[in-house]
Amino acid sequence: MNEKINYWLALRGIKGIGSAIAKRLLQRFKKPEYIFSASLKELLEVKGISSKTAETIAGFSGWQGIEKEIIEARKLGISILCWDDKGYPKNLLSLHDPPIVLHLLGELKESDNAALAIVGSRNSSAYGLEITKNFSYCLAQAGVTVISGMARGIDSVAHKGALQAGGRTIAVTGCGLDIIYPPENRQLFSEIKKHGAILSEFPLGTAPEAGNFPRRNRLISGLSMGVIVVEASLKSGSLITAKYALEQGREVYAIPGNINSMKSRGTNSLIKEGAKLVETPEEILNDFLPQIDSPLYGQDIPRQEVKFSLNEREQTIYSQLTLQPLHIDELVKKCTMDVTDISSHLLSLELMGAVTQHPGKMFSRGLS
């Protein structure tokens, strides 16, 4: 951990200091420790520094709390990165407002600079989940790091698809890294930590409050070279991520959806406004791979293949299912089986990931 991290943490925690002011302070004083030894007069000479902020810096006394945060981070295996660390993500350093400090669980690699973000609705459709799984799997298999926000719905499936492909994925959270949100993603959190990285700009103990997520979204786009929006309503946070991506000079891809679905209004609107319409992972990879000098450029893109070993009755049931949920009574009619028999086989199919059960005894093809 950076031996001067306590000064960076102090700088991060002072009200009135954002990235722009921090950059000016560093231009003037060269190192963060010199900022805290500067006189009030010297601090006030820096453009944008108010007298109140200068007084807070000059009289800073919160070192004990900062030391406590550093000790707690070490206990949890959390690394703390700042601008002068070699491991600080290069893609973020290109932004005008990179976080002064980042908290990290897992490991960042040089290859993670070749990353694409996948975002979408928390309350996603079966169509959106299946599209996300396929895209994230293919991107990860092609060597692209998949970035998302570990939220329910599209985000979670994006991470899972990348992990299933044996690839890398990065989650950016809207809370401190000592809090797992949503709580049902505890296992996913653990898997991402092992096979990728989890990042946050928020101090330990920060709750997942609504105001944190736009800030998180700018990091999702900032870490990536492009953002793929799968499903989004007109008021979705995914559109905020797309807006940040455009401001940051990143590419925005949108997957078209059902014109009658509210979940597709946002993505279809992005297409109208000039986002690249994409229907397959190949389209994105053929656009993206030349930028990263990938050995896969010009070759056939690997596609996801999910195979299940099914007996005759399981195959009969599976063949009647699609991504649109179907009630068990309809399956009984279509498969000419009694409800007890079909329930038993559906359970077996669920356990192997071939079938997903939805509320109200509805079933669709699996998304595992």
Secondary structure, DSSP 8 states (H G I E B T S, - for coil): --TTHHHHHHHHHSTT--HHHHHHHHHHHSSHHHHTTS-HHHHHTSTT--HHHHHHHHT---HHHHHHHHHHHHHTT-EEEETT-TTS-HHHHTSSS--SEEEEEE---GGGGSEEEEE--SS--HHHHHHHHHHHHHHHHTT-EEEE---TTHHHHHHHHHHHTT--EEEE-SS-TTS-SSGGGHHHHHHHHHHEEEEESS-TT----TTHHHHHHHHHHHHSSEEEE-S--TT-HHHHHHHHHHHTT-EEEE----TT-GGGHHHHHHHHTT-EE-SSHHHHHHHHGGGGT-TTTTS------------HHHHHHHHH--SS-EEHHHHHHHHT--HHHHHHHHHHHHHTTSEEEETTTEEEE---
